[in-house]
Amino acid sequence: MSQTRSLDVCGLPPPEPFEQIMTALDDLPNGDLLEVRIHRQPHPLFEVLRNNGFVYNCEPTPDGVFLIRIRHQ
C-alpha cells in the first residue's frame, strides 16, 4: 500500500530545501508520494527530478506557499 510522506522546507535558506528534498527522495520507496511545502518554486529542482526518473506536480496554496507532489515515474 502506498504512503504519502510530508516535508516542510518553508523559510529555509538555499541549498537546504534542495538537500532535504533530495535526501527524502533517496529514501522514497516506489509507489510512495512525497509532498513538499516550500515558499517558492524551486525551478532547478524540477530539472533534477525529470532527469532522475521522478514526476511531480507543483501548485500554489491559499496560504502563499507551493505544494509539490513527487513520485517515481
The 8 nearest C-alpha neighbors of each residue, nearest first, counted from 0:
[[1, 2, 30, 31, 3, 29, 28, 32],
 [2, 0, 31, 30, 3, 32, 29, 28],
 [1, 3, 31, 32, 4, 0, 30, 33],
 [2, 4, 32, 33, 31, 5, 34, 1],
 [3, 5, 33, 34, 32, 2, 6, 31],
 [6, 4, 34, 33, 35, 3, 7, 36],
 [5, 7, 35, 34, 36, 8, 4, 33],
 [8, 6, 36, 35, 9, 37, 5, 34],
 [9, 7, 37, 16, 11, 36, 10, 6],
 [10, 8, 37, 38, 11, 7, 36, 64],
 [9, 11, 38, 8, 12, 37, 16, 7],
 [10, 12, 9, 8, 15, 16, 13, 14],
 [13, 11, 15, 14, 10, 16, 9, 8],
 [14, 12, 15, 16, 11, 17, 18, 10],
 [13, 15, 17, 16, 18, 12, 11, 19],
 [14, 16, 13, 18, 17, 12, 19, 11],
 [17, 15, 19, 8, 18, 14, 20, 11],
 [16, 18, 20, 14, 15, 19, 21, 44],
 [19, 17, 15, 21, 20, 16, 22, 14],
 [20, 18, 22, 16, 21, 17, 15, 23],
 [19, 21, 23, 17, 22, 18, 16, 24],
 [20, 22, 24, 18, 23, 19, 17, 25],
 [23, 21, 19, 25, 24, 20, 18, 26],
 [22, 24, 20, 21, 26, 25, 19, 27],
 [23, 25, 27, 21, 26, 22, 20, 33],
 [24, 26, 22, 23, 27, 21, 28, 20],
 [25, 27, 24, 23, 28, 22, 21, 29],
 [28, 26, 24, 25, 23, 31, 29, 33],
 [29, 27, 31, 30, 26, 71, 24, 25],
 [30, 28, 31, 71, 27, 70, 1, 32],
 [29, 31, 1, 28, 32, 71, 70, 2],
 [32, 30, 1, 2, 29, 28, 3, 70],
 [31, 33, 3, 70, 69, 4, 2, 34],
 [32, 34, 4, 69, 68, 3, 5, 35],
 [35, 33, 68, 5, 67, 4, 6, 32],
 [34, 36, 6, 67, 66, 7, 5, 37],
 [37, 35, 7, 66, 65, 8, 9, 6],
 [36, 38, 9, 8, 65, 39, 64, 35],
 [37, 39, 64, 9, 65, 10, 36, 40],
 [40, 38, 37, 41, 65, 64, 9, 63],
 [39, 41, 42, 65, 38, 37, 57, 64],
 [42, 40, 44, 43, 39, 45, 17, 37],
 [41, 43, 45, 44, 40, 46, 39, 47],
 [44, 42, 45, 41, 46, 47, 17, 48],
 [45, 43, 47, 42, 41, 46, 48, 17],
 [44, 46, 48, 42, 47, 43, 49, 41],
 [45, 47, 49, 48, 44, 43, 50, 42],
 [48, 46, 44, 50, 45, 49, 51, 43],
 [47, 49, 53, 45, 51, 46, 50, 44],
 [50, 48, 46, 51, 53, 47, 52, 45],
 [49, 51, 47, 48, 52, 46, 53, 45],
 [52, 50, 48, 49, 53, 47, 46, 71],
 [51, 53, 72, 49, 50, 71, 48, 54],
 [54, 52, 71, 72, 48, 49, 70, 51],
 [55, 53, 72, 70, 69, 71, 49, 48],
 [56, 54, 69, 68, 70, 67, 53, 57],
 [55, 57, 68, 67, 58, 69, 54, 66],
 [58, 56, 67, 66, 65, 68, 55, 59],
 [57, 59, 66, 65, 60, 67, 56, 64],
 [60, 58, 65, 64, 66, 63, 61, 57],
 [59, 61, 62, 64, 63, 65, 58, 66],
 [62, 60, 63, 59, 64, 65, 58, 66],
 [61, 63, 60, 64, 59, 65, 38, 66],
 [64, 62, 61, 60, 59, 65, 38, 39],
 [65, 63, 38, 60, 37, 59, 62, 39],
 [66, 64, 59, 37, 58, 36, 60, 38],
 [65, 67, 36, 58, 35, 57, 59, 68],
 [66, 68, 57, 35, 56, 34, 69, 65],
 [67, 69, 34, 56, 55, 33, 35, 66],
 [70, 68, 55, 33, 32, 54, 67, 34],
 [71, 69, 32, 53, 54, 72, 31, 33],
 [72, 70, 53, 29, 52, 54, 30, 69],
 [71, 53, 52, 54, 70, 29, 30, 49]]
